[in-house]
Amino acid sequence: MTETNDISRVAEVLDAGRIGILTTRSGHGRLVSRPLAIVDRDFDGRVYFFTRDPSPKVDDIKAHSQVNVAVETGKGWLSLAGEASVTKDSALVDEFWTAGAEAWFDEGRDDPTVALIEVDVDTAEYWVSNEPKAVTLLKYAKAALTGGHPKNVADTGTVQL
């Protein structure tokens, strides 16, 4: 595990994001990305999404378990790389079930296709800016006018979990 403050930066961006862009590799080797609602929970190195099983993304994960999840919040972004698996564990589904999840399944919680994608994150890259956008834009404009590079526009890091 890495420094607690680095993990807290990852958790900060993840908590602010509602949607993750899950990228898998298809059976034909192509990268496929799709938006999914992030299950709201404390970050412990794992990220969850509700899905249907069977589905093309589940097939992708079963064939190639390495995935990426991108999260953007307007003040920062994450790139989470890790290994995905699919579970129908009733205890986990019950723990994470929400009215939002209910909307995606015809039979609600009892729908036989309800499953969770679990991504066990091994690497997280983050970029976080706590400044107003106008300040960040001014730094970019100054760099463009002076021929330099923008300075101190964000807190960045890579976390190995």
Buried (B, 14 or more C-beta within 10 A) or exposed (E): EEEEEBBEBBBBBBBBBEBBBBBBBBEEEEEEEBEBBBBEEEBEBBBBBBBBBEBEBBBBBBEBBEBBBBBBBEBBBBBBBBEBEBBEEEEBBEEBBEEEBBEBBEEEEEBEBBBBBBBBBBEBBBBBBEBEEEEBEEBEEEBEEEEEEBEEBBBEBEBEB
